[in-house]
Amino acid sequence: MLVFALIAAVIALRMPNQYESKTLLSIPAPVGAQGGMAIAQSGATLDGLMDRFDLQKRYRVEGNREAKLELLNRIKASATKEGLLELSVRDQDPELAAGIAGALAAMVRQQILDSHATEQSKRLFVLRGRLDIARKELDNDAVVIEKMGLRNRLSLDGNAEQILIGFASLDAQYALGEKDGLMGNLLQLRAELEKGNSSLYKLPGEQLKLLRDFYFNRALADELQKQVRVAELQAAQDVQVVLPAVTPLEKAGPKRSLMVVLSALAGLILTSCLCLILQWRRQRQAELA
C-alpha cells in the first residue's frame, strides 16, 4: 500500500497544474443550447481558435489534426438545467484558458447571429434586404429626375413639397405595416391639399408620379433604417453571454491528494486480495498433504 501511495505521489507532483475557465451563453430556440454545443465543437470553430492563438505551436504537435484533437480534449460544452450553454476550457496557463473560453463564446454567438437562425436575426436579415432595395429604387428615381431636369423646371412651393413628403411618409409606414394613427394624418394632409393654389395641381401626371415615387422611396428608406437599428439591438441581445470568461485564480486539477488516497486504497485492496489468495493456497495445500 505504501509503495502505491509513493508512486502516485511522485506522478502527481510531476503533473502540471490545470486551470479551467467557464462561460455561459443564453441561446434562444430553435438553436438552443444543443445547437450551440454543435457549433462550439465544429471544425470551423476549432480552426478559428487554433489560428487565433497559434495552438499548434503551443501544444507542440506536428499536424493540424493532432492540434485540433488536443484542443477538443480541452474544451467541454454542455447544457445546464436552465437551458444555458456552458463552455469550459482547460489549460496550464490560466490567462490562455480564459482567452480561449471568451473567444469560443464570441465565435459561437457570432456564428448563430450570422446564420439568421433566430427570429430577431431573421427579421434583421429581411429588413436589411428591403432597405437595400429601397435605396436602389431611390437612387434610380434621383437619376431619372436629374436627367429630366425636373427639379430645375419645377418650382414647388413649400406647402406642396411638405404635402408630397407627408403622403410619401404615410405610404411608407403603411407599406411597413405601421397603420396606427395613419387615418388622422391622412385627413390632415388632404385638408392642406385642398387649400388651393398649390403647384401640385399644375404638375403633369407622369411628373407627379415620379416625384411621389422619389419621396416615397426616400421615406421608406428612412423608416427601414430606423427599424434596422432597432432590429440590430434586438438581434444583438438575442444570443447573450450571461457569464463572461474570467481568469481562474485556483487550479482545477490535478487532484493530487485524491490521487494518492485512491492509489493507497487500490494498493490496500490489491494487497488484501493477494493475501487472501496466498492464504487460500496454503489451506489448499494443507488439505491435500
N, C-alpha and C positions, 0 to 999 in steps of 0.2 A: 504493500500500500504506500509506504513512504517513497519507494522508487518511482511509482507512477506520479505521485504528487510533485516530486522534484523535477521529473521530466516535463510535466505540464507547466510548472513554474518557469522553467528555462524557456520553453517555447513561447509562453505568454509574454514574458519580458522582452523577447526578441520581436514580437509583433508590434507594428507601429499603431499609434492611436488613430482612430477613425472618428470623423466629425460628421454630423448629419444636420442638414438644413431643410426645413419644410415650408411649404406654401400651400394655400388653399384658394381654389377658384370656384366661383358660382357660375354655372353654365346652364342656361335655360333649355327647355325642350325645343326642338326634337333632338338636339345633340346630346345634352346631358353629360353627366359625369362619365358614363360608359364611352360615349363618343370622344370625350376629352382624353380618356386613357389611351384609346387607339391612336389619337393624334400625337400624344406625348411620346409614344414608343414607335412611331413611324420612322421609316428610313430618312425622309426629308428632314424631320426634326433633329434626328441624331446627326445627320450630316452637317446641319447648320450649327449645332453646338460644337462639333469637332473642329470645324473651320474657325469658329469664333475664338475658341480657347486653345487651339493647337494641341488637341488632346492626344493625337498620335505620338507626338514628340514627348509629351508629358508622361504618358503611360509606358513609354519605351517599348513599343511594339512595332513590328515591321510593316504589316499590311493594314490597309484601311478596314478590312473586315474584322481583324483582331481588335483594333481600337474601338470599333463600333460595338462589338460584343462586350468589351471591358466597360464601356460607358453604360451599356444596357444593364449590366450587372450592378452598377452603382445607382441606377435610377429605379425608384419604386413609385408606381401610380396606382391609386386605389380610390374607391368611392366611400365616403363616410355615410353614417346612418342618416345624416341630414341631407344627403344628396349632393354634397360638395365633392369636388375633385381634389384629392390630396396628393401632392407631388413632393417627394423627398429625394435628396441626393447626398451620397456619402463620399467623402474624400479625406485624405490625410491632411489637406490644407483647409482649415475652416472657412477662410475667405473665398477660396475657389468653390467649395461646396455651396456657399450662399450665392456666389455669382452664377453658377450653372443653374441652380434652382430658380433664381429670378429670371434668367434668360429663357429657361424652359417654359415658365408660366407665361412670359410675354409672347413667346412664339406660338404656344397653343392658343392663346387669346386672339392673336392677330390672324392666325390661320382660320379660326372659326368666323371671325368678322369678315375676312376676305372671301370666304366661301359663300356668303349670303345665305347661311343656313338658318339663322334665327329670324324671327318675324320682323324685328326692327331693322336688321341688316338687309332683308329682302325689300322692305319699304324704302330704305335709303337707296338701294340699287335702282329701283323703279323711278324714284324721284330724280336721281341724277340723270337717268336716261331721258326723262321728259324735259329736264332743264336743258340738256344738250340740244334736243330737237327745237325747243322754243328759241334758243339763242341762234341757231342756224336760220330759222324762219325769220327772226328779227334782222339778221344780217342781210338776208336776201331782200327783204322789204326795203331796208335802208339803201341798198344798191339800186333798186328799181326807182325809188323816189329821187335818188341823186341823178340817175341817168335822165329821168324825165324833167329834171329841173323843177320839180313840183313845189319845192319849198321856196324857190325864188319867185315863182309866178303867183303863189298864193299869199295872201295877207290875212291870215286868220286872226280875228280879234281874240283877246284873252278869254272872253266868255266861251267862245266856240271851242278853243283848244281845251279848256277845262272840261267842257261837256264831253268832248271826244275821249279825254283821259278817264273821265268818270265812267262812261259807258264801257270802255275797254277794261277798266279795273273790275267792274261788276261782272263782265263776261268772263274774265279770268278766274274770279272767285267761284262763279257758277261752274265753270269747267273743272275746277278742282274739288267740287262738291261742297263748297262753303256757302250755304244758302241762307244762313241766319242773318236777318236784317237787310237782305237784298231788296225786298219789295219797297221798303221805305225809302232807300237810297234811289231806287229806280224812279219812283214818283217824283222825288225832288229834282232829279235830272230832267225829267220830262217837263216839269214846270218851268225850268230855266230855259229849256229849248224853245218853249212856246212864247218866250218874251218878245220875239221878233227881232228883225234887223240883224240876225246872226248871219255871218258869212257862210255858215254851213248850208243854208238854203241855196246858195249860189254855186255850190260845187257840183260838177258832173258826177253821175253815179259811179263811174269807174274810179275817179279820183277819190271820192268819198270812201269807197270800199278799200282802196289801197291804204288810205290814211287810217281807217279803222283797224285794218289788219296790222299795220305797224304799231299802233298804240296798244292793240290787244296783245301782241306777242311781247312787247316791252313790259306790259303789266303782268302777263303770265310769267315771264322770266323772273320778275321781281318777287312775285308770290312764291314761285317754286324755290327761289334762292332762300327765302325765309324758312320754307318747310324743310329744305335740305339741311340748314343749320340746326334746326330743332331735331331732325332725324339723326344727324351726326352725334348730337349729345346723347340721344336715347340709345343709339346703337353702341356708343362707347360704354354706356352703363349696362348694356345687355350681358356682357361677359365681364365679371368683376373679379379682381384679385382681392379676396376677403382678408387673407392673411399674407402679407408680403414676406419673402425670404429674408432672414437676418443671419448674420454670422454667429454660429453657435459658440458658446463660451465653454461648455463642458463636452467631453468626449462621449460618443455613443457606443464605443467599443474599442478594443475587445474587453469582455468582462473577465479580467484576469483572475480575480478571486473565485468567481464561479467556475472557471475552467479548472483551477486547482482542486476545488472541493469535489467537482464531478469526477475528475481523474482519480482522486483519492478514493471516492466511493466506488468507482469502477474497479480500481485495484483491490479494494476490500472484497467486493463481490467475487472477483476472479480468484483471489486467494482462498476465499471460503469455499468456492466450488472445487478448486484443486485439492484442498484439504479433505473435503467430503469424498472426492474420488479416490484419493490415496487411502483413506480410512476404509472405504468400501472394498478396495482391492486387498488390503491386509486381512479384513474379515473373511473375504472370499478364500484367500489362500489358507487361512487358519482352518476353515471348514473342510477344505479339500485334503489337508495334511493328515 
